Amino acid sequence: MTSPKLIRVLLAEDHSIVREGLRALLEVGDRFVIIGEACNGREAVQMTRTLVPDIILMDISMPLLNGLEATRQILLADPSAKVVILSAHSEDEYINRMNQAGVAGFLEKQTSAEILTKALHEVALGRRFFSPSIAKRIQRTTAQLVDRNGLAKSHKLSLTTREAEVLQLVAEGSANKQIANELGISVKTVEKHRNNLMKKLNIHETAGLTRHAIAAGVIECKVELTIT
């Protein structure tokens, strides 16, 4: 009897201990093989392009480029790519954005190993899979995304891929020169993107961009405690 084809998975997760746990969990059987591990969204986009995995298992909160934007870039480049979100963040805004982008699945990180492997099997077969609680919320919010005539409501103002990357790096505290080096563009181009961001978002200072990035889920809000 012919052995079933291995499902090739790319892990995109910035915490090494979580990646190690997922690798151990998925490779314990004979159905999955981890072909790559990305520790930020930019790596996930690049590795998807070069490795062409069957499934990308994607976290949302990652440095340099978050999972939301990385997923958008991956699916714009290849609409047939299968991205499954596995995240501690399951707010409606995240779910709606990823569902509209065309992800193949969305699971909370507290999901059991059984549900995770089932989801990946279903996605590998060409189906979509959302954990039960998320599926219910998608059904509930779908009605809120159409008008009285059943037509889709207009989406929020969208940013270009480069603007989204610059926004995240600005919100993470990078200066223009650092952003230019990270993205391989000139400082003048970075300044142009920052100006475009401020015009589009009607925000006029860096602190405002950071607050917007946190509210939009681009970066996490990190609270530092000072012990005296």
C-alpha positions in Angstrom: 0.0 0.0 0.0 1.3 3.5 -0.9 2.0 5.7 2.0 0.0 9.0 2.2 1.8 12.0 0.8 3.4 14.1 3.5 1.8 17.6 4.1 4.6 20.2 3.8 4.2 22.9 6.5 5.9 26.2 7.0 5.8 27.5 10.5 5.7 31.3 11.0 6.0 32.1 14.7 8.5 34.4 16.4 8.8 32.4 19.7 11.3 29.6 19.3 9.8 27.5 22.1 6.4 27.6 20.4 7.9 26.6 17.0 9.7 23.7 18.7 6.5 22.6 20.3 4.6 22.8 17.0 7.3 20.9 15.2 7.4 18.1 17.8 3.6 17.9 17.8 3.2 17.8 14.0 6.1 15.5 13.2 5.2 12.9 15.8 3.0 11.2 13.2 3.6 10.3 9.6 1.5 13.0 7.8 3.3 16.3 8.3 6.9 17.5 7.6 8.1 21.0 8.7 10.0 22.4 5.7 10.9 25.7 7.2 10.5 28.0 10.2 10.1 31.8 9.9 10.5 34.0 12.9 8.9 37.1 11.4 6.4 38.0 8.7 8.9 39.1 6.1 10.7 35.7 6.4 7.3 34.0 6.0 6.7 35.8 2.8 10.1 35.0 1.4 10.1 31.4 2.5 6.7 30.8 1.0 7.9 32.1 -2.3 11.0 29.8 -2.3 9.7 26.7 -0.5 6.1 26.6 -1.8 4.7 24.8 1.3 1.3 23.0 1.2 0.3 25.0 4.3 1.6 28.1 6.1 0.8 28.0 9.8 0.9 31.7 10.7 1.0 33.6 13.9 -0.3 37.2 14.0 2.0 39.1 16.3 5.5 39.1 14.8 8.2 41.7 14.5 9.2 43.5 11.3 6.1 42.4 9.5 3.0 41.0 11.4 1.1 38.0 10.3 -1.9 40.0 9.0 0.2 41.8 6.4 2.4 38.8 5.7 -0.8 36.8 4.9 -2.1 39.6 2.7 1.2 39.7 0.7 1.3 35.9 0.4 -2.3 35.6 -0.9 -1.9 38.6 -3.2 1.1 36.8 -4.8 -0.6 33.4 -4.9 -4.3 33.2 -4.1 -4.1 29.4 -4.0 -1.7 29.5 -1.1 -3.2 27.9 2.1 -2.6 30.0 5.2 -3.9 28.8 8.6 -3.8 31.4 11.3 -2.9 30.1 14.8 -2.9 33.0 17.2 -3.6 34.1 20.8 -5.5 37.0 19.2 -9.0 36.2 18.1 -10.7 39.5 18.2 -13.4 40.1 15.6 -11.3 42.6 13.7 -8.5 40.0 13.2 -11.0 37.3 12.2 -12.8 39.5 9.7 -9.6 40.8 8.1 -8.2 37.4 7.6 -11.5 35.9 6.4 -11.8 38.6 3.8 -8.2 38.1 2.8 -9.0 34.4 2.0 -7.2 32.4 4.7 -7.9 28.7 4.7 -8.3 28.5 8.5 -8.2 30.4 11.8 -7.5 28.7 15.2 -6.8 30.0 18.7 -3.5 29.0 20.3 -5.4 27.2 23.1 -6.8 24.8 20.4 -6.2 21.2 21.2 -3.6 19.1 19.3 -6.4 17.0 17.9 -8.3 20.1 16.4 -5.0 21.5 15.0 -4.1 18.4 13.1 -7.7 17.9 11.9 -7.7 21.5 10.6 -4.4 21.0 8.7 -5.8 17.8 7.2 -9.0 19.5 6.1 -7.1 22.4 4.6 -4.7 20.1 2.8 -7.8 18.6 1.1 -8.8 22.0 -0.2 -11.4 22.8 2.5 -11.5 25.7 5.0 -11.4 25.1 8.7 -12.3 27.5 11.5 -12.5 26.6 15.2 -16.2 26.3 16.3 -16.2 29.6 18.3 -14.6 31.5 15.4 -16.9 30.0 12.8 -19.9 31.3 14.8 -18.5 34.7 15.0 -17.9 34.8 11.3 -21.5 33.9 10.7 -22.6 36.6 13.1 -20.5 39.4 11.7 -21.1 38.6 8.0 -24.5 40.2 8.2 -22.8 43.4 9.5 -20.6 43.6 6.4 -23.5 44.1 4.0 -25.9 46.9 3.5 -29.7 46.7 3.3 -29.6 45.7 -0.3 -27.2 42.8 0.4 -24.2 44.6 -1.2 -20.9 44.6 0.5 -20.2 47.7 2.5 -17.1 49.7 1.6 -13.9 48.5 3.4 -11.8 50.7 5.5 -9.1 52.8 3.9 -6.4 50.4 2.7 -2.7 50.9 2.8 -0.2 49.7 0.2 2.1 46.9 1.1 5.1 49.2 1.6 3.0 51.7 3.7 1.9 48.8 6.0 5.6 47.8 6.4 6.6 51.3 7.2 3.8 51.7 9.6 4.8 48.7 11.6 8.5 49.7 11.7 7.6 53.2 12.8 5.3 51.9 15.5 8.1 49.6 16.7 10.3 52.6 17.2 12.6 52.5 14.2 14.0 55.7 12.8 13.8 56.6 9.1 17.4 55.5 8.5 16.8 52.1 10.2 13.6 51.6 8.2 15.4 52.5 5.0 18.1 49.9 5.8 15.6 47.2 6.7 13.5 47.7 3.6 16.3 48.4 1.2 15.0 51.8 0.2 16.2 55.4 0.5 15.5 57.6 3.5 13.7 60.0 1.2 11.4 57.2 0.1 10.7 56.3 3.7 9.8 59.9 4.4 7.4 59.9 1.4 5.7 56.7 2.7 5.4 58.3 6.2 3.8 61.4 4.7 1.4 59.3 2.7 0.5 57.4 5.8 -0.3 60.5 7.8 -2.4 61.9 5.0 -4.4 58.7 4.5 -4.9 58.2 8.2 -5.3 61.9 9.0 -2.6 61.5 11.7 0.1 64.1 12.1 2.6 62.8 14.6 4.6 59.5 15.2 2.8 58.9 18.5 -0.5 58.9 16.6 0.8 56.4 14.1 1.8 54.1 16.9 -1.6 54.4 18.6 -3.2 53.6 15.3 -0.9 50.6 14.8 -1.8 49.2 18.2 -5.6 49.8 17.7 -5.4 48.1 14.2 -3.6 45.1 15.5 -0.4 45.9 13.6 1.7 45.6 16.7 1.0 44.5 20.3 0.7 47.0 23.1 3.6 46.2 25.4 3.3 47.6 28.9 6.5 48.0 30.8 6.4 48.0 34.6 9.0 49.9 36.6 9.9 48.5 40.0 11.0 51.1 42.5 
